[in-house]
Amino acid sequence: MENTALAPEVRAELDRQWEIIRDKAVDVLPEDEFKAKLARSISENKPLRIKQGFDPTSPDIHLGHTVGIRKLKQFQDLGHTIILIVGDYTGLVGDPSGRSATRPQLSYDEITKNAETYQDQFFRVLERSKCEVVSNGDWFKKMSFTDIMNLTSRYTVARILERDDFAKRMQANAPISVHELLYPLMQAYDSVAIKADVEIGGTDQKFNLLVGRTIQEAYGIEPQCILTMPILVGTDGHMKMSKSLGNYIGVDDPPRDMFGKAMSIPDGATAQYFQLVTDVEDDELGSFVQQFPHPMELKKKLGETLVDMYHEPGSGKSAREEFERMFAKKELPDDMPEVTGAALKEMEVDPASIYLVHLIAKMKMSKSNSEARKLIQSNSVSLDGEKVTDVNHEFSLTAETVLKVGKRRFLRLIP
């Protein structure tokens, strides 16, 4: 875009905002069109409408989500309007992006229950008073079948099947449900409904964001520009951070869990976490690398930083000290949950004959009996420091006993 026709003060503000908007983004498309929108916004003192959608397919917002949310906060600080779309209807479909199989469908009750927790978690980063939060059910539940046919007529099946994930599934003869083909159109129609100027998403969302431009034009609306952000790798160091994969750090995780999960991040991913999900600048990160040359010490600094961001100041130091006591000095956590024999009886667990698998599942230390068995088989369960490898293990609660599941889940059993 040629800036020469702009007033000097507008050009200066455009350059200032563009530097902030472009920082750490992968795609900013179309760039000239984006700059023109931004220049017009500055000249007319009219905020851009910046959109991002979130499907509440799980109750937690994790650090992977905050990569985009933190970019929204930058737009918010620049004076633009943030519109958060809670996808109660798109969540019924489930985003097929990056999927190698059809996503299991959730019930509407499950979706709405998960959405309740999203509201507070958004505002760990964003300012509530400067956001619009809407559910896409507000418009989808009102659409007739004629409206749906009208929407689907605006895009071709061939173009949808160009998507990399769909193409791979077709080549592998993996099934693609018809409802999955609707997802990009539904996300695009969200942009029509709220008249988005800009939509943000991860790089895996690029196709969906571009569909939004096409559908907006089809409905006579100026097409949005798009901005994609890098994908945060999960704590496994390989896959995208995901609740379903269990490789996530939730913004609502207790300090001990948040710090402990940060310690499981592969050494090579530590810098990416600092850059994408903290306020640490690159020069400060370089200073940390020199100050903490050992990878574990640098990760401890990351863990402290993350905990302090989402909990009371000083919580990071306390979580670090507890981690070091637990794992370096083999001590137990200070705030270990407790359950008595009487409480076990109320849960229909006989203290005189406790089936370990059932106990782990009953106490929500695993999602199910089958997961509890897998944890035992993987040497991840111990009683009073002794590993249990027998999935049929039973014991009597005759003395105070400490159950440990995985690296961070503890339970004190009291007769």
Sequence and secondary structure as in RCSB ss.txt:
>XXXX:A:sequence
MENTALAPEVRAELDRQWEIIRDKAVDVLPEDEFKAKLARSISENKPLRIKQGFDPTSPDIHLGHTVGIRKLKQF
QDLGHTIILIVGDYTGLVGDPSGRSATRPQLSYDEITKNAETYQDQFFRVLERSKCEVVSNGDWFKKMSFTDIMN
LTSRYTVARILERDDFAKRMQANAPISVHELLYPLMQAYDSVAIKADVEIGGTDQKFNLLVGRTIQEAYGIEPQC
ILTMPILVGTDGHMKMSKSLGNYIGVDDPPRDMFGKAMSIPDGATAQYFQLVTDVEDDELGSFVQQFPHPMELKK
KLGETLVDMYHEPGSGKSAREEFERMFAKKELPDDMPEVTGAALKEMEVDPASIYLVHLIAKMKMSKSNSEARKL
IQSNSVSLDGEKVTDVNHEFSLTAETVLKVGKRRFLRLIP
>XXXX:A:secstr
   TTS HHHHHHHHHHHHHHHTT SEEESHHHHHHHHHHHHHHT   EEEEEE  SSS  BHHHHHHHHHHHHH
HHTT EEEEEE TTHHHH   TT SS      HHHHHHHHHHHHHHHTTTS GGGEEEEETHHHHTT  HHHHHH
HHTTS HHHHTTSHHHHHHHHTT    HHHHHHHHHHHHHHHHHT SEEEEEGGGHHHHHHHHHHHHHTT    E
EEEE   B TTSSSB  TTTT   BTTS HHHHHHHHHTS GGGHHHHHHHHS   HHHHHHHHHH  SHHHHHH
HHHHHHHHHHS TTHHHHHHHHHIIIIIS    TT  EEEHHHHHHTT  TTSEEHHHHHHHTTSSSSHHHHHHH
HHTT EEETTEE   TT EE   S EEEEETTTEEEEEE 
